[in-house]
Amino acid sequence: MELTRQEKKILIDLSAGKLYKEIAADNFISINTVKKHLKNVYKKLNVSSRTEAVKKYAEQGI
């Protein structure tokens, strides 16, 4: 399953070390929306944590 444009952007922000509240502010969305997108990212990448998601992102160059 492929990530959406918004999911990719949030994953990039996450890999840059941004906090959820920073990601939310930068994207004009709520923290709950950030969490929802990341839940979808984790499911699509078959990972269960921020660290795993960032690692997989770095390895695959999503």
Backbone hydrogen bonds in HBPLUS format (Angstrom, degrees):
<---DONOR---> <-ACCEPTOR-->    atom                        ^
c    i                          cat <-CA-CA->   ^        H-A-AA   ^      H-
h    n   atom  resd res      DA  || num        DHA   H-A  angle D-A-AA Bond
n    s   type  num  typ     dist DA aas  dist angle  dist       angle   num
A0008-LYS N   A0004-THR O   2.95 MM   4  6.20 158.6  1.99 152.5 158.0     1
A0009-LYS N   A0005-ARG O   3.00 MM   4  6.26 158.4  2.05 147.3 153.2     2
A0010-ILE N   A0006-GLN O   2.97 MM   4  6.20 161.2  2.00 150.7 155.3     3
A0011-LEU N   A0007-GLU O   2.93 MM   4  6.10 154.4  1.99 145.9 153.4     4
A0012-ILE N   A0008-LYS O   2.88 MM   4  6.14 152.6  1.96 150.2 157.5     5
A0013-ASP N   A0009-LYS O   2.98 MM   4  6.27 159.8  2.02 148.0 153.4     6
A0014-LEU N   A0010-ILE O   2.84 MM   4  6.04 154.1  1.91 146.1 153.9     7
A0015-SER N   A0011-LEU O   2.88 MM   4  6.10 153.8  1.95 145.0 151.8     8
A0016-ALA N   A0012-ILE O   3.03 MM   4  6.28 127.5  2.31 138.0 151.9     9
A0016-ALA N   A0013-ASP O   3.11 MM   3  5.03 134.6  2.32  92.9 105.9    10
A0018-LYS N   A0013-ASP O   3.22 MM   5  5.76 161.0  2.26 158.4 153.2    11
A0017-GLY N   A0014-LEU O   2.99 MM   3  5.29 158.4  2.04 109.7 114.7    12
A0022-GLU N   A0019-LEU O   3.02 MM   3  5.16 123.7  2.35 100.2 114.9    13
A0023-ILE N   A0019-LEU O   2.94 MM   4  6.27 160.8  1.98 158.9 164.5    14
A0024-ALA N   A0020-TYR O   2.85 MM   4  6.07 161.8  1.89 153.3 158.6    15
A0025-ALA N   A0021-LYS O   3.04 MM   4  6.14 162.1  2.08 139.1 143.8    16
A0026-ASP N   A0022-GLU O   2.91 MM   4  6.06 164.7  1.93 151.8 156.1    17
A0027-ASN N   A0023-ILE O   3.06 MM   4  6.14 141.9  2.21 144.3 153.6    18
A0028-PHE N   A0024-ALA O   2.89 MM   4  5.80 106.9  2.43 140.9 157.8    19
A0029-ILE N   A0024-ALA O   2.99 MM   5  4.89 164.3  2.02 140.4 143.7    20
A0028-PHE N   A0025-ALA O   3.35 MM   3  5.08 159.2  2.40  96.8 102.9    21
A0033-THR N   A0030-SER O   3.10 MM   3  5.15 124.0  2.43  94.9 108.8    22
A0034-VAL N   A0030-SER O   3.10 MM   4  6.51 152.6  2.18 146.6 154.0    23
A0035-LYS N   A0031-ILE O   2.94 MM   4  6.26 161.2  1.98 151.6 156.3    24
A0036-LYS N   A0032-ASN O   2.94 MM   4  6.16 150.4  2.03 141.2 149.3    25
A0037-HIS N   A0033-THR O   2.92 MM   4  6.19 164.8  1.94 152.8 155.9    26
A0038-LEU N   A0034-VAL O   2.91 MM   4  6.16 162.5  1.94 154.1 159.3    27
A0039-LYS N   A0035-LYS O   2.86 MM   4  6.05 147.8  1.97 143.4 152.5    28
A0040-ASN N   A0036-LYS O   3.07 MM   4  6.41 154.3  2.14 147.2 153.4    29
A0041-VAL N   A0037-HIS O   2.87 MM   4  6.20 151.6  1.95 146.9 155.9    30
A0042-TYR N   A0038-LEU O   2.82 MM   4  6.02 167.9  1.84 154.7 156.6    31
A0043-LYS N   A0039-LYS O   3.08 MM   4  6.28 157.3  2.14 142.6 148.8    32
A0044-LYS N   A0040-ASN O   2.89 MM   4  6.10 164.4  1.91 151.4 155.7    33
A0045-LEU N   A0041-VAL O   2.85 MM   4  6.00 155.0  1.91 155.9 162.6    34
A0046-ASN N   A0042-TYR O   2.88 MM   4  5.71 111.5  2.36 133.8 149.4    35
A0047-VAL N   A0042-TYR O   2.93 MM   5  4.95 164.1  1.95 142.4 147.4    36
A0046-ASN N   A0043-LYS O   3.21 MM   3  4.96 147.3  2.32  94.1 103.7    37
A0053-ALA N   A0049-SER O   3.00 MM   4  6.23 159.8  2.04 148.9 154.8    38
A0054-VAL N   A0050-ARG O   2.94 MM   4  6.17 164.5  1.96 155.2 158.9    39
A0055-LYS N   A0051-THR O   2.93 MM   4  6.07 159.2  1.97 147.7 154.1    40
A0056-LYS N   A0052-GLU O   2.88 MM   4  6.04 165.2  1.91 150.7 154.6    41
A0057-TYR N   A0053-ALA O   2.89 MM   4  6.04 154.6  1.96 145.3 153.0    42
A0058-ALA N   A0054-VAL O   2.91 MM   4  6.15 157.9  1.96 148.9 154.1    43
A0059-GLU N   A0055-LYS O   2.92 MM   4  6.16 158.9  1.96 152.2 158.2    44
A0060-GLN N   A0056-LYS O   2.92 MM   4  5.97 161.0  1.95 150.9 155.5    45
A0061-GLY N   A0057-TYR O   2.80 MM   4  5.49 131.7  2.03 140.5 151.4    46
